[in-house]
Amino acid sequence: MVPELPPLPALTRAEAELIDRYLDVVDLLGRINPARPGDTYRGLRAAQALVAKAHALRDALELMHSRGEHEVHAATMARALRVLDGERRAARVTLPPDSDS
């Protein structure tokens, strides 16, 4: 039986959109990361998609701002990112451990 994930914290629709678009960008950056194994075509496709996802991320932030949501509640957003496996997904953007050690 698969363990049940904790519930997402309460988010506004705009905050949820920001989280989703941020993770889209993180996933693409993880595919582009030259320190990770993969082929150039995969990285190229991810880089091409990144432009549209970055625009969507900008739009999500603009929406929050236009609705008067001028502050990012970092603790709440971090909880949401953890529930959505954000730590593992963001780790793909960083350098892998040094294999020489």
C-alpha positions as CSV (number, residue, x, y, z in Angstrom):
1,M,0.0,0.0,0.0
2,V,1.3,3.4,-1.0
3,P,1.6,5.9,2.0
4,E,-0.7,8.8,1.8
5,L,0.9,12.2,1.2
6,P,0.2,15.0,3.5
7,P,-2.4,17.4,2.2
8,L,-1.3,20.5,0.4
9,P,-1.5,23.7,2.5
10,A,-4.3,26.1,1.7
11,L,-3.2,28.2,-1.3
12,T,-4.9,30.9,-3.4
13,R,-5.5,29.9,-7.0
14,A,-2.7,32.3,-8.0
15,E,-0.3,30.7,-5.5
16,A,-1.1,27.2,-6.7
17,E,-0.5,28.4,-10.3
18,L,2.9,29.9,-9.2
19,I,3.9,26.6,-7.6
20,D,2.9,24.6,-10.7
21,R,4.7,26.9,-13.1
22,Y,7.8,27.0,-10.9
23,L,8.0,23.2,-10.8
24,D,7.6,23.1,-14.6
25,V,10.6,25.4,-15.0
26,V,12.6,23.4,-12.4
27,D,11.8,20.1,-14.2
28,L,13.0,21.6,-17.5
29,L,16.2,23.0,-16.0
30,G,16.9,19.5,-14.6
31,R,16.7,18.1,-18.1
32,I,19.0,20.7,-19.4
33,N,21.6,20.4,-16.7
34,P,24.8,19.5,-18.5
35,A,26.2,17.8,-15.3
36,R,23.5,15.1,-15.6
37,P,23.5,12.2,-18.1
38,G,21.3,12.6,-21.2
39,D,21.5,13.5,-24.8
40,T,21.7,16.9,-26.4
41,Y,18.4,16.5,-28.2
42,R,16.6,16.0,-24.9
43,G,18.3,19.1,-23.5
44,L,17.5,21.1,-26.7
45,R,13.8,20.1,-26.4
46,A,13.7,21.1,-22.8
47,A,15.4,24.5,-23.5
48,Q,12.9,25.2,-26.3
49,A,10.0,24.5,-23.9
50,L,11.6,26.5,-21.1
51,V,10.8,29.8,-22.9
52,A,7.0,29.2,-22.8
53,K,7.2,27.9,-19.2
54,A,9.2,30.9,-18.1
55,H,6.5,33.1,-19.6
56,A,3.8,31.2,-17.8
57,L,5.8,31.6,-14.5
58,R,6.0,35.3,-15.1
59,D,2.3,35.4,-15.8
60,A,1.5,33.6,-12.5
61,L,3.6,36.1,-10.6
62,E,1.9,39.0,-12.4
63,L,-1.5,37.5,-11.6
64,M,-0.6,37.3,-7.9
65,H,0.7,40.9,-7.9
66,S,-2.4,42.2,-9.8
67,R,-4.7,40.5,-7.2
68,G,-2.9,42.3,-4.4
69,E,-0.9,39.3,-3.3
70,H,2.3,41.2,-2.9
71,E,4.0,38.8,-0.5
72,V,5.2,35.3,-1.0
73,H,4.5,33.2,2.1
74,A,7.7,31.2,1.9
75,A,6.9,28.7,4.7
76,T,3.5,27.8,3.1
77,M,5.0,27.6,-0.4
78,A,7.9,25.4,0.9
79,R,5.3,23.0,2.4
80,A,3.5,22.8,-0.9
81,L,6.7,22.2,-2.8
82,R,7.7,19.4,-0.4
83,V,4.3,17.7,-0.9
84,L,4.7,18.0,-4.6
85,D,8.2,16.4,-4.5
86,G,9.9,19.7,-5.1
87,E,13.1,18.7,-3.2
88,R,13.8,15.8,-5.5
89,R,12.9,17.7,-8.6
90,A,15.0,20.7,-7.6
91,A,18.0,18.5,-6.8
92,R,18.2,17.6,-10.5
93,V,19.2,21.3,-11.2
94,T,22.2,21.1,-8.9
95,L,25.5,19.4,-9.5
96,P,25.6,15.7,-8.7
97,P,28.0,14.5,-6.0
98,D,31.6,14.5,-7.0
99,S,32.5,10.9,-8.1
100,D,36.2,11.5,-7.4
101,S,35.6,11.5,-3.6
